[in-house]
Amino acid sequence: MADEPVLVFASFEPKAGEEETVLAILKGMVGPTRQEPGNDVYDLYERKNAPDGTRSFHLFEKYKDAAALDFHRETEHYKNYRATIVEHLEEPIGVVVLSPIDAA
């Protein structure tokens, strides 16, 4: 359905020595994205206790519907972050788009 919420889980694995740069770029996305119409949640997390001691960052996002996610992907702050962050990552951004399942 077009009006069901859309959830996104995005993971970022920084190159060694680039952790603070990646974190700063991601922090810069939080405020503007939370102000977007149709954005319900935009929370940034850091993985704790990774077996190899590396740092990774994860965004949990929730949008009112697919149109709100499409709007997000057309904003200047989104386009700028995508153009900037990739060079600081060890691997491509891991993005999973999720739809709720009615388990009732």
C-alpha positions as a Markdown table, in Angstrom:
| # | Residue | x | y | z |
|---|---|---|---|---|
| 1 | Met | 0.0 | 0.0 | 0.0 |
| 2 | Ala | 1.2 | 3.5 | -0.8 |
| 3 | Asp | 0.4 | 4.9 | 2.5 |
| 4 | Glu | 2.1 | 2.3 | 4.7 |
| 5 | Pro | 5.2 | 3.3 | 6.6 |
| 6 | Val | 8.6 | 2.6 | 5.2 |
| 7 | Leu | 11.6 | 1.8 | 7.4 |
| 8 | Val | 15.2 | 2.0 | 6.4 |
| 9 | Phe | 18.2 | 0.5 | 8.1 |
| 10 | Ala | 21.5 | 1.8 | 6.8 |
| 11 | Ser | 25.0 | 0.6 | 7.9 |
| 12 | Phe | 28.3 | 2.4 | 7.5 |
| 13 | Glu | 31.7 | 0.7 | 7.8 |
| 14 | Pro | 34.4 | 3.5 | 7.9 |
| 15 | Lys | 37.9 | 3.0 | 6.6 |
| 16 | Ala | 40.5 | 2.8 | 9.4 |
| 17 | Gly | 41.2 | 6.4 | 10.6 |
| 18 | Glu | 38.0 | 7.8 | 9.0 |
| 19 | Glu | 35.6 | 7.0 | 11.8 |
| 20 | Glu | 35.3 | 10.5 | 13.1 |
| 21 | Thr | 34.8 | 11.9 | 9.6 |
| 22 | Val | 32.0 | 9.4 | 8.9 |
| 23 | Leu | 30.4 | 10.1 | 12.2 |
| 24 | Ala | 30.5 | 13.9 | 11.6 |
| 25 | Ile | 28.9 | 13.4 | 8.1 |
| 26 | Leu | 26.1 | 11.3 | 9.6 |
| 27 | Lys | 25.5 | 13.6 | 12.5 |
| 28 | Gly | 25.0 | 16.4 | 10.0 |
| 29 | Met | 22.1 | 14.5 | 8.4 |
| 30 | Val | 20.1 | 14.0 | 11.6 |
| 31 | Gly | 18.7 | 17.6 | 12.1 |
| 32 | Pro | 17.7 | 18.3 | 8.5 |
| 33 | Thr | 16.2 | 14.9 | 8.0 |
| 34 | Arg | 14.1 | 15.1 | 11.2 |
| 35 | Gln | 12.7 | 18.3 | 9.8 |
| 36 | Glu | 11.5 | 16.7 | 6.6 |
| 37 | Pro | 7.7 | 16.3 | 6.1 |
| 38 | Gly | 7.0 | 12.6 | 6.4 |
| 39 | Asn | 10.0 | 11.7 | 8.5 |
| 40 | Asp | 9.0 | 10.0 | 11.7 |
| 41 | Val | 12.3 | 8.7 | 13.0 |
| 42 | Tyr | 15.9 | 9.3 | 12.0 |
| 43 | Asp | 18.2 | 7.9 | 14.7 |
| 44 | Leu | 22.0 | 7.3 | 14.6 |
| 45 | Tyr | 23.6 | 4.4 | 16.4 |
| 46 | Glu | 27.1 | 3.1 | 16.9 |
| 47 | Arg | 27.8 | -0.7 | 17.2 |
| 48 | Lys | 29.3 | -1.7 | 20.5 |
| 49 | Asn | 31.5 | -4.7 | 21.1 |
| 50 | Ala | 32.5 | -5.5 | 17.6 |
| 51 | Pro | 34.7 | -8.7 | 17.7 |
| 52 | Asp | 37.5 | -6.9 | 15.8 |
| 53 | Gly | 37.2 | -3.6 | 17.7 |
| 54 | Thr | 36.2 | -1.6 | 14.6 |
| 55 | Arg | 33.6 | 1.1 | 14.8 |
| 56 | Ser | 30.5 | 1.1 | 12.6 |
| 57 | Phe | 27.5 | 3.4 | 12.4 |
| 58 | His | 23.9 | 2.6 | 11.7 |
| 59 | Leu | 20.8 | 4.7 | 10.8 |
| 60 | Phe | 17.3 | 3.7 | 11.7 |
| 61 | Glu | 14.8 | 5.7 | 9.6 |
| 62 | Lys | 11.1 | 5.6 | 9.5 |
| 63 | Tyr | 9.0 | 7.5 | 6.9 |
| 64 | Lys | 5.3 | 8.0 | 6.7 |
| 65 | Asp | 5.2 | 6.4 | 3.3 |
| 66 | Ala | 7.3 | 5.7 | 0.1 |
| 67 | Ala | 6.7 | 9.3 | -1.1 |
| 68 | Ala | 8.3 | 10.6 | 2.0 |
| 69 | Leu | 11.4 | 8.4 | 1.4 |
| 70 | Asp | 11.5 | 9.6 | -2.2 |
| 71 | Phe | 11.3 | 13.2 | -1.0 |
| 72 | His | 14.2 | 12.5 | 1.4 |
| 73 | Arg | 16.4 | 11.1 | -1.4 |
| 74 | Glu | 15.9 | 14.3 | -3.4 |
| 75 | Thr | 17.0 | 16.8 | -0.7 |
| 76 | Glu | 20.2 | 18.7 | -1.1 |
| 77 | His | 21.5 | 17.4 | 2.3 |
| 78 | Tyr | 20.9 | 13.8 | 1.2 |
| 79 | Lys | 22.6 | 14.3 | -2.2 |
| 80 | Asn | 25.6 | 16.0 | -0.5 |
| 81 | Tyr | 26.0 | 13.3 | 2.1 |
| 82 | Arg | 25.9 | 10.6 | -0.6 |
| 83 | Ala | 28.5 | 12.4 | -2.7 |
| 84 | Thr | 30.8 | 12.9 | 0.3 |
| 85 | Ile | 30.6 | 9.8 | 2.5 |
| 86 | Val | 31.5 | 7.1 | 0.0 |
| 87 | Glu | 35.2 | 7.9 | -0.1 |
| 88 | His | 35.5 | 7.4 | 3.6 |
| 89 | Leu | 33.9 | 3.9 | 3.7 |
| 90 | Glu | 35.5 | 0.5 | 3.6 |
| 91 | Glu | 32.6 | -0.9 | 1.7 |
| 92 | Pro | 29.4 | 0.3 | 0.1 |
| 93 | Ile | 26.6 | 1.6 | 2.4 |
| 94 | Gly | 24.4 | -1.3 | 3.4 |
| 95 | Val | 20.8 | -0.3 | 2.9 |
| 96 | Val | 17.8 | -2.4 | 3.8 |
| 97 | Val | 14.3 | -1.0 | 3.1 |
| 98 | Leu | 11.7 | -2.7 | 5.3 |
| 99 | Ser | 7.9 | -2.9 | 5.2 |
| 100 | Pro | 5.9 | -3.8 | 8.3 |
| 101 | Ile | 4.3 | -7.2 | 8.6 |
| 102 | Asp | 0.9 | -7.5 | 10.2 |
| 103 | Ala | 1.4 | -10.5 | 12.5 |
| 104 | Ala | -2.0 | -10.2 | 14.1 |
